[in-house]
Amino acid sequence: MRTASAHTVLFDLDGVLVRGDAFALFLRRVAFAGARLPLAVALLVLLAPVAAIPAWRLRVARLMSWVGLSGRSADRLRTELGRFGADLGTEPGRIIAPGLRMVQAHLAAGDRVVVVTACEHTLARAVLDTIGLSAVELVASQIDGPKLLVHNHGATKLAQLAAQGVRPPWRMVYSDSLSDLPILDAAEQAVLVNADLRRVARARRLLGDRLTTVTWSGDRLETAADEGI
């Protein structure tokens, strides 16, 4: 394993390189397609009040995932995830062009680029390979059939990165989520993507002047100093 250096740059996947939640799209379009759709709708209705409670949101998501994936062998699931990821990488408007260009710019500058995401590994790898980022390292969630082995979310990202030899401090982190504050806080420069004022204010209380925000819309990239926020 390579040793992390001051030139390590981390990118989230969902909301930074891919519009939407890639694994949630897989559940909706593949896992709950056909005969399982009525079950998904019923579960969403029943669990909606619980999912509205932040402390329970992840547990509800894990339950929905398990229900959607149950009955599939590990091999079949890997095949479906890989195929879906490849399709997602070519879906019009799905890839965030400024994010992709930023990854390419860091690679061209000689930075070590790692995508660290809560998305499932096979799906995320297929997306990255399809959009020309096969050389980029990936640290992602791990499943075995319907069983969740590692949910690469929040502070777990720090442990999973360390297990792959990627240790702080790192040069930059790009994310759209406050759940990534543990890795954002370990960066020399933290970049929050497409964040609203509330998220920016909360992140700035922790990160101070290390925080930069960008608005990535279509093919355009805009940077804000956020003075006074």
ZAVO-912902 format. One record per residue (C-alpha): residue number from 1; residue in three letters; chain; y, x, z. Coordinates in Angstrom, 1 decimal, decimal comma. Example, Ala and Ser with C-alpha at 12.3 -4.5 7.8 and 13.67 -1.06 7.14 Angstrom:
2
<atom num="1" residu="ALA" chaine="A" y="-4,5" x="12,3" z="7,8"/>
<atom num="2" residu="SER" chaine="A" y="-1,1" x="13,7" z="7,1"/>
This chain:
229
<atom num="1" residu="MET" chaine="A" y="0,0" x="0,0" z="0,0"/>
<atom num="2" residu="ARG" chaine="A" y="3,5" x="1,2" z="-0,7"/>
<atom num="3" residu="THR" chaine="A" y="5,9" x="1,7" z="2,1"/>
<atom num="4" residu="ALA" chaine="A" y="8,9" x="-0,7" z="2,3"/>
<atom num="5" residu="SER" chaine="A" y="12,2" x="1,0" z="1,6"/>
<atom num="6" residu="ALA" chaine="A" y="15,9" x="0,2" z="1,4"/>
<atom num="7" residu="HIS" chaine="A" y="15,3" x="-1,0" z="-2,1"/>
<atom num="8" residu="THR" chaine="A" y="13,0" x="-3,9" z="-1,3"/>
<atom num="9" residu="VAL" chaine="A" y="14,3" x="-7,3" z="-2,4"/>
<atom num="10" residu="LEU" chaine="A" y="12,6" x="-10,6" z="-1,4"/>
<atom num="11" residu="PHE" chaine="A" y="12,8" x="-13,9" z="-3,4"/>
<atom num="12" residu="ASP" chaine="A" y="11,6" x="-17,3" z="-2,3"/>
<atom num="13" residu="LEU" chaine="A" y="10,0" x="-19,3" z="-5,1"/>
<atom num="14" residu="ASP" chaine="A" y="10,8" x="-23,0" z="-4,7"/>
<atom num="15" residu="GLY" chaine="A" y="14,5" x="-23,7" z="-5,1"/>
<atom num="16" residu="VAL" chaine="A" y="15,2" x="-20,1" z="-6,1"/>
<atom num="17" residu="LEU" chaine="A" y="13,0" x="-19,5" z="-9,2"/>
<atom num="18" residu="VAL" chaine="A" y="11,4" x="-23,0" z="-9,6"/>
<atom num="19" residu="ARG" chaine="A" y="13,2" x="-26,3" z="-9,3"/>
<atom num="20" residu="GLY" chaine="A" y="11,5" x="-28,5" z="-6,8"/>
<atom num="21" residu="ASP" chaine="A" y="8,4" x="-27,9" z="-4,6"/>
<atom num="22" residu="ALA" chaine="A" y="5,7" x="-26,5" z="-6,9"/>
<atom num="23" residu="PHE" chaine="A" y="2,7" x="-27,4" z="-4,6"/>
<atom num="24" residu="ALA" chaine="A" y="4,1" x="-30,9" z="-3,9"/>
<atom num="25" residu="LEU" chaine="A" y="4,3" x="-31,4" z="-7,6"/>
<atom num="26" residu="PHE" chaine="A" y="0,6" x="-30,3" z="-7,9"/>
<atom num="27" residu="LEU" chaine="A" y="-0,4" x="-32,8" z="-5,2"/>
<atom num="28" residu="ARG" chaine="A" y="1,6" x="-35,6" z="-6,9"/>
<atom num="29" residu="ARG" chaine="A" y="0,5" x="-34,9" z="-10,5"/>
<atom num="30" residu="VAL" chaine="A" y="-3,0" x="-33,7" z="-10,0"/>
<atom num="31" residu="ALA" chaine="A" y="-4,5" x="-34,1" z="-6,5"/>
<atom num="32" residu="PHE" chaine="A" y="-3,4" x="-37,7" z="-6,1"/>
<atom num="33" residu="ALA" chaine="A" y="-3,7" x="-38,7" z="-9,7"/>
<atom num="34" residu="GLY" chaine="A" y="-5,9" x="-41,6" z="-10,8"/>
<atom num="35" residu="ALA" chaine="A" y="-7,9" x="-43,4" z="-8,1"/>
<atom num="36" residu="ARG" chaine="A" y="-6,3" x="-41,4" z="-5,3"/>
<atom num="37" residu="LEU" chaine="A" y="-2,8" x="-42,6" z="-6,1"/>
<atom num="38" residu="PRO" chaine="A" y="-3,0" x="-45,9" z="-4,0"/>
<atom num="39" residu="LEU" chaine="A" y="-4,2" x="-43,8" z="-1,1"/>
<atom num="40" residu="ALA" chaine="A" y="-1,3" x="-41,5" z="-1,4"/>
<atom num="41" residu="VAL" chaine="A" y="1,2" x="-44,4" z="-1,5"/>
<atom num="42" residu="ALA" chaine="A" y="-0,4" x="-46,0" z="1,6"/>
<atom num="43" residu="LEU" chaine="A" y="-0,3" x="-42,7" z="3,5"/>
<atom num="44" residu="LEU" chaine="A" y="3,3" x="-42,1" z="2,6"/>
<atom num="45" residu="VAL" chaine="A" y="4,3" x="-45,5" z="3,8"/>
<atom num="46" residu="LEU" chaine="A" y="2,3" x="-45,2" z="7,1"/>
<atom num="47" residu="LEU" chaine="A" y="3,5" x="-41,7" z="7,8"/>
<atom num="48" residu="ALA" chaine="A" y="7,1" x="-42,0" z="6,7"/>
<atom num="49" residu="PRO" chaine="A" y="8,4" x="-42,7" z="10,3"/>
<atom num="50" residu="VAL" chaine="A" y="6,5" x="-39,6" z="11,6"/>
<atom num="51" residu="ALA" chaine="A" y="7,6" x="-37,4" z="8,7"/>
<atom num="52" residu="ALA" chaine="A" y="11,2" x="-38,2" z="9,5"/>
<atom num="53" residu="ILE" chaine="A" y="10,8" x="-36,3" z="12,8"/>
<atom num="54" residu="PRO" chaine="A" y="11,5" x="-32,6" z="12,0"/>
<atom num="55" residu="ALA" chaine="A" y="8,9" x="-31,3" z="14,5"/>
<atom num="56" residu="TRP" chaine="A" y="6,1" x="-33,4" z="12,8"/>
<atom num="57" residu="ARG" chaine="A" y="7,1" x="-32,9" z="9,2"/>
<atom num="58" residu="LEU" chaine="A" y="4,9" x="-29,9" z="8,5"/>
<atom num="59" residu="ARG" chaine="A" y="1,9" x="-31,6" z="10,2"/>
<atom num="60" residu="VAL" chaine="A" y="2,3" x="-34,6" z="7,9"/>
<atom num="61" residu="ALA" chaine="A" y="2,6" x="-32,3" z="4,9"/>
<atom num="62" residu="ARG" chaine="A" y="-0,6" x="-30,5" z="5,9"/>
<atom num="63" residu="LEU" chaine="A" y="-2,5" x="-33,8" z="6,3"/>
<atom num="64" residu="MET" chaine="A" y="-1,3" x="-35,1" z="2,9"/>
<atom num="65" residu="SER" chaine="A" y="-2,5" x="-31,8" z="1,4"/>
<atom num="66" residu="TRP" chaine="A" y="-5,9" x="-32,0" z="3,0"/>
<atom num="67" residu="VAL" chaine="A" y="-6,4" x="-35,6" z="1,9"/>
<atom num="68" residu="GLY" chaine="A" y="-5,4" x="-34,7" z="-1,7"/>
<atom num="69" residu="LEU" chaine="A" y="-7,5" x="-31,6" z="-1,9"/>
<atom num="70" residu="SER" chaine="A" y="-10,7" x="-32,9" z="-0,2"/>
<atom num="71" residu="GLY" chaine="A" y="-13,7" x="-33,2" z="-2,3"/>
<atom num="72" residu="ARG" chaine="A" y="-12,8" x="-30,3" z="-4,6"/>
<atom num="73" residu="SER" chaine="A" y="-14,8" x="-27,1" z="-4,5"/>
<atom num="74" residu="ALA" chaine="A" y="-12,8" x="-23,8" z="-4,0"/>
<atom num="75" residu="ASP" chaine="A" y="-13,6" x="-22,8" z="-7,6"/>
<atom num="76" residu="ARG" chaine="A" y="-12,5" x="-26,0" z="-9,1"/>
<atom num="77" residu="LEU" chaine="A" y="-9,3" x="-26,0" z="-7,1"/>
<atom num="78" residu="ARG" chaine="A" y="-8,4" x="-22,5" z="-8,1"/>
<atom num="79" residu="THR" chaine="A" y="-8,9" x="-23,5" z="-11,7"/>
<atom num="80" residu="GLU" chaine="A" y="-6,7" x="-26,6" z="-11,4"/>
<atom num="81" residu="LEU" chaine="A" y="-4,0" x="-24,7" z="-9,5"/>
<atom num="82" residu="GLY" chaine="A" y="-3,9" x="-21,9" z="-12,1"/>
<atom num="83" residu="ARG" chaine="A" y="-3,7" x="-24,3" z="-15,0"/>
<atom num="84" residu="PHE" chaine="A" y="-1,0" x="-26,3" z="-13,3"/>
<atom num="85" residu="GLY" chaine="A" y="1,1" x="-23,2" z="-12,5"/>
<atom num="86" residu="ALA" chaine="A" y="0,9" x="-22,0" z="-16,1"/>
<atom num="87" residu="ASP" chaine="A" y="2,0" x="-25,4" z="-17,3"/>
<atom num="88" residu="LEU" chaine="A" y="4,8" x="-25,5" z="-14,8"/>
<atom num="89" residu="GLY" chaine="A" y="6,1" x="-22,1" z="-15,9"/>
<atom num="90" residu="THR" chaine="A" y="6,6" x="-23,5" z="-19,4"/>
<atom num="91" residu="GLU" chaine="A" y="7,9" x="-27,0" z="-18,4"/>
<atom num="92" residu="PRO" chaine="A" y="11,5" x="-27,5" z="-19,8"/>
<atom num="93" residu="GLY" chaine="A" y="14,1" x="-27,1" z="-17,2"/>
<atom num="94" residu="ARG" chaine="A" y="11,7" x="-26,2" z="-14,4"/>
<atom num="95" residu="ILE" chaine="A" y="12,5" x="-22,5" z="-14,1"/>
<atom num="96" residu="ILE" chaine="A" y="15,9" x="-21,6" z="-12,6"/>
<atom num="97" residu="ALA" chaine="A" y="17,2" x="-19,2" z="-15,3"/>
<atom num="98" residu="PRO" chaine="A" y="19,8" x="-17,4" z="-13,1"/>
<atom num="99" residu="GLY" chaine="A" y="17,1" x="-16,7" z="-10,5"/>
<atom num="100" residu="LEU" chaine="A" y="14,8" x="-15,3" z="-13,1"/>
<atom num="101" residu="ARG" chaine="A" y="17,6" x="-13,1" z="-14,5"/>
<atom num="102" residu="MET" chaine="A" y="18,3" x="-11,8" z="-11,0"/>
<atom num="103" residu="VAL" chaine="A" y="14,7" x="-10,8" z="-10,5"/>
<atom num="104" residu="GLN" chaine="A" y="14,7" x="-9,0" z="-13,9"/>
<atom num="105" residu="ALA" chaine="A" y="18,0" x="-7,2" z="-12,9"/>
<atom num="106" residu="HIS" chaine="A" y="16,5" x="-6,0" z="-9,7"/>
<atom num="107" residu="LEU" chaine="A" y="13,4" x="-4,8" z="-11,4"/>
<atom num="108" residu="ALA" chaine="A" y="15,5" x="-3,0" z="-14,0"/>
<atom num="109" residu="ALA" chaine="A" y="17,4" x="-1,3" z="-11,2"/>
<atom num="110" residu="GLY" chaine="A" y="14,2" x="0,1" z="-9,8"/>
<atom num="111" residu="ASP" chaine="A" y="14,0" x="-2,2" z="-6,8"/>
<atom num="112" residu="ARG" chaine="A" y="10,7" x="-3,3" z="-5,3"/>
<atom num="113" residu="VAL" chaine="A" y="10,7" x="-7,1" z="-5,8"/>
<atom num="114" residu="VAL" chaine="A" y="8,4" x="-9,3" z="-3,7"/>
<atom num="115" residu="VAL" chaine="A" y="8,2" x="-13,1" z="-4,0"/>
<atom num="116" residu="VAL" chaine="A" y="7,4" x="-14,5" z="-0,6"/>
<atom num="117" residu="THR" chaine="A" y="6,7" x="-18,3" z="-0,5"/>
<atom num="118" residu="ALA" chaine="A" y="5,0" x="-21,1" z="1,3"/>
<atom num="119" residu="CYS" chaine="A" y="3,6" x="-22,2" z="-2,1"/>
<atom num="120" residu="GLU" chaine="A" y="-0,2" x="-21,7" z="-2,5"/>
<atom num="121" residu="HIS" chaine="A" y="-1,0" x="-18,2" z="-3,9"/>
<atom num="122" residu="THR" chaine="A" y="-3,0" x="-19,1" z="-7,1"/>
<atom num="123" residu="LEU" chaine="A" y="-0,3" x="-21,6" z="-8,2"/>
<atom num="124" residu="ALA" chaine="A" y="2,6" x="-19,3" z="-7,5"/>
<atom num="125" residu="ARG" chaine="A" y="0,9" x="-16,4" z="-9,2"/>
<atom num="126" residu="ALA" chaine="A" y="0,3" x="-18,4" z="-12,3"/>
<atom num="127" residu="VAL" chaine="A" y="3,9" x="-19,5" z="-12,5"/>
<atom num="128" residu="LEU" chaine="A" y="5,1" x="-15,9" z="-12,1"/>
<atom num="129" residu="ASP" chaine="A" y="2,7" x="-14,5" z="-14,7"/>
<atom num="130" residu="THR" chaine="A" y="3,8" x="-17,2" z="-17,1"/>
<atom num="131" residu="ILE" chaine="A" y="7,5" x="-16,5" z="-16,8"/>
<atom num="132" residu="GLY" chaine="A" y="6,9" x="-12,7" z="-17,4"/>
<atom num="133" residu="LEU" chaine="A" y="6,9" x="-11,6" z="-13,7"/>
<atom num="134" residu="SER" chaine="A" y="3,3" x="-10,4" z="-13,6"/>
<atom num="135" residu="ALA" chaine="A" y="4,5" x="-7,0" z="-12,1"/>
<atom num="136" residu="VAL" chaine="A" y="6,2" x="-8,7" z="-9,2"/>
<atom num="137" residu="GLU" chaine="A" y="4,3" x="-8,7" z="-5,9"/>
<atom num="138" residu="LEU" chaine="A" y="3,5" x="-12,0" z="-4,2"/>
<atom num="139" residu="VAL" chaine="A" y="3,0" x="-13,0" z="-0,6"/>
<atom num="140" residu="ALA" chaine="A" y="2,0" x="-16,7" z="-0,4"/>
<atom num="141" residu="SER" chaine="A" y="0,0" x="-19,4" z="1,4"/>
<atom num="142" residu="GLN" chaine="A" y="-3,8" x="-19,1" z="1,3"/>
<atom num="143" residu="ILE" chaine="A" y="-6,3" x="-22,0" z="1,1"/>
<atom num="144" residu="ASP" chaine="A" y="-10,1" x="-22,2" z="0,8"/>
<atom num="145" residu="GLY" chaine="A" y="-10,9" x="-25,5" z="-0,9"/>
<atom num="146" residu="PRO" chaine="A" y="-9,0" x="-28,1" z="1,1"/>
<atom num="147" residu="LYS" chaine="A" y="-8,8" x="-25,8" z="4,2"/>
<atom num="148" residu="LEU" chaine="A" y="-5,5" x="-24,1" z="4,9"/>
<atom num="149" residu="LEU" chaine="A" y="-6,0" x="-20,5" z="5,9"/>
<atom num="150" residu="VAL" chaine="A" y="-2,4" x="-19,3" z="6,0"/>
<atom num="151" residu="HIS" chaine="A" y="0,7" x="-21,4" z="5,8"/>
<atom num="152" residu="ASN" chaine="A" y="3,3" x="-18,8" z="4,8"/>
<atom num="153" residu="HIS" chaine="A" y="6,3" x="-20,5" z="6,3"/>
<atom num="154" residu="GLY" chaine="A" y="9,1" x="-19,6" z="8,7"/>
<atom num="155" residu="ALA" chaine="A" y="8,3" x="-16,6" z="10,9"/>
<atom num="156" residu="THR" chaine="A" y="4,8" x="-16,3" z="9,5"/>
<atom num="157" residu="LYS" chaine="A" y="6,4" x="-14,7" z="6,4"/>
<atom num="158" residu="LEU" chaine="A" y="7,3" x="-11,7" z="8,5"/>
<atom num="159" residu="ALA" chaine="A" y="3,7" x="-11,2" z="9,6"/>
<atom num="160" residu="GLN" chaine="A" y="2,3" x="-11,8" z="6,1"/>
<atom num="161" residu="LEU" chaine="A" y="4,8" x="-9,4" z="4,6"/>
<atom num="162" residu="ALA" chaine="A" y="3,9" x="-6,7" z="7,2"/>
<atom num="163" residu="ALA" chaine="A" y="0,2" x="-7,2" z="6,4"/>
<atom num="164" residu="GLN" chaine="A" y="1,0" x="-6,3" z="2,8"/>
<atom num="165" residu="GLY" chaine="A" y="3,0" x="-3,2" z="3,8"/>
<atom num="166" residu="VAL" chaine="A" y="6,4" x="-4,9" z="3,3"/>
<atom num="167" residu="ARG" chaine="A" y="8,4" x="-4,2" z="6,5"/>
<atom num="168" residu="PRO" chaine="A" y="12,1" x="-4,6" z="7,4"/>
<atom num="169" residu="PRO" chaine="A" y="14,8" x="-3,8" z="7,0"/>
<atom num="170" residu="TRP" chaine="A" y="14,9" x="-4,8" z="3,3"/>
<atom num="171" residu="ARG" chaine="A" y="17,9" x="-4,6" z="1,0"/>
<atom num="172" residu="MET" chaine="A" y="18,3" x="-8,3" z="0,1"/>
<atom num="173" residu="VAL" chaine="A" y="16,7" x="-11,7" z="0,5"/>
<atom num="174" residu="TYR" chaine="A" y="17,3" x="-14,7" z="-1,8"/>
<atom num="175" residu="SER" chaine="A" y="16,3" x="-18,1" z="-0,3"/>
<atom num="176" residu="ASP" chaine="A" y="17,5" x="-21,7" z="-0,4"/>
<atom num="177" residu="SER" chaine="A" y="15,9" x="-22,7" z="3,0"/>
<atom num="178" residu="LEU" chaine="A" y="16,9" x="-22,2" z="6,6"/>
<atom num="179" residu="SER" chaine="A" y="13,2" x="-21,9" z="7,4"/>
<atom num="180" residu="ASP" chaine="A" y="13,6" x="-18,4" z="6,0"/>
<atom num="181" residu="LEU" chaine="A" y="16,2" x="-17,4" z="8,6"/>
<atom num="182" residu="PRO" chaine="A" y="13,6" x="-14,9" z="10,2"/>
<atom num="183" residu="ILE" chaine="A" y="13,4" x="-12,9" z="6,9"/>
<atom num="184" residu="LEU" chaine="A" y="17,1" x="-13,5" z="6,0"/>
<atom num="185" residu="ASP" chaine="A" y="18,1" x="-12,0" z="9,4"/>
<atom num="186" residu="ALA" chaine="A" y="16,0" x="-8,8" z="8,6"/>
<atom num="187" residu="ALA" chaine="A" y="18,0" x="-8,1" z="5,4"/>
<atom num="188" residu="GLU" chaine="A" y="21,0" x="-6,0" z="4,8"/>
<atom num="189" residu="GLN" chaine="A" y="22,3" x="-8,8" z="2,6"/>
<atom num="190" residu="ALA" chaine="A" y="21,2" x="-12,4" z="2,8"/>
<atom num="191" residu="VAL" chaine="A" y="21,8" x="-14,7" z="-0,2"/>
<atom num="192" residu="LEU" chaine="A" y="21,6" x="-18,5" z="0,3"/>
<atom num="193" residu="VAL" chaine="A" y="21,0" x="-20,3" z="-3,0"/>
<atom num="194" residu="ASN" chaine="A" y="22,5" x="-23,8" z="-3,7"/>
<atom num="195" residu="ALA" chaine="A" y="23,2" x="-24,5" z="0,0"/>
<atom num="196" residu="ASP" chaine="A" y="25,3" x="-27,3" z="1,3"/>
<atom num="197" residu="LEU" chaine="A" y="28,1" x="-26,6" z="3,8"/>
<atom num="198" residu="ARG" chaine="A" y="26,0" x="-27,5" z="6,8"/>
<atom num="199" residu="ARG" chaine="A" y="23,3" x="-25,0" z="5,9"/>
<atom num="200" residu="VAL" chaine="A" y="25,8" x="-22,3" z="5,1"/>
<atom num="201" residu="ALA" chaine="A" y="27,6" x="-22,8" z="8,5"/>
<atom num="202" residu="ARG" chaine="A" y="24,3" x="-22,6" z="10,4"/>
<atom num="203" residu="ALA" chaine="A" y="23,2" x="-19,5" z="8,5"/>
<atom num="204" residu="ARG" chaine="A" y="26,6" x="-17,8" z="9,0"/>
<atom num="205" residu="ARG" chaine="A" y="26,4" x="-18,2" z="12,8"/>
<atom num="206" residu="LEU" chaine="A" y="23,4" x="-15,9" z="12,7"/>
<atom num="207" residu="LEU" chaine="A" y="24,1" x="-13,7" z="9,7"/>
<atom num="208" residu="GLY" chaine="A" y="27,8" x="-13,3" z="9,8"/>
<atom num="209" residu="ASP" chaine="A" y="29,3" x="-11,2" z="7,0"/>
<atom num="210" residu="ARG" chaine="A" y="25,8" x="-10,3" z="5,7"/>
<atom num="211" residu="LEU" chaine="A" y="25,6" x="-13,8" z="4,1"/>
<atom num="212" residu="THR" chaine="A" y="26,5" x="-14,5" z="0,5"/>
<atom num="213" residu="THR" chaine="A" y="26,0" x="-17,8" z="-1,2"/>
<atom num="214" residu="VAL" chaine="A" y="25,3" x="-18,5" z="-4,9"/>
<atom num="215" residu="THR" chaine="A" y="25,2" x="-21,6" z="-7,0"/>
<atom num="216" residu="TRP" chaine="A" y="22,6" x="-21,5" z="-9,7"/>
<atom num="217" residu="SER" chaine="A" y="22,9" x="-24,4" z="-12,0"/>
<atom num="218" residu="GLY" chaine="A" y="21,4" x="-24,4" z="-15,5"/>
<atom num="219" residu="ASP" chaine="A" y="22,1" x="-21,0" z="-17,0"/>
<atom num="220" residu="ARG" chaine="A" y="25,2" x="-20,2" z="-14,9"/>
<atom num="221" residu="LEU" chaine="A" y="25,5" x="-18,2" z="-11,7"/>
<atom num="222" residu="GLU" chaine="A" y="28,4" x="-18,6" z="-9,4"/>
<atom num="223" residu="THR" chaine="A" y="29,1" x="-16,6" z="-6,2"/>
<atom num="224" residu="ALA" chaine="A" y="31,2" x="-17,8" z="-3,3"/>
<atom num="225" residu="ALA" chaine="A" y="32,8" x="-15,8" z="-0,5"/>
<atom num="226" residu="ASP" chaine="A" y="32,6" x="-18,8" z="1,8"/>
<atom num="227" residu="GLU" chaine="A" y="35,7" x="-17,7" z="3,7"/>
<atom num="228" residu="GLY" chaine="A" y="36,6" x="-20,1" z="6,5"/>
<atom num="229" residu="ILE" chaine="A" y="33,2" x="-21,7" z="6,6"/>
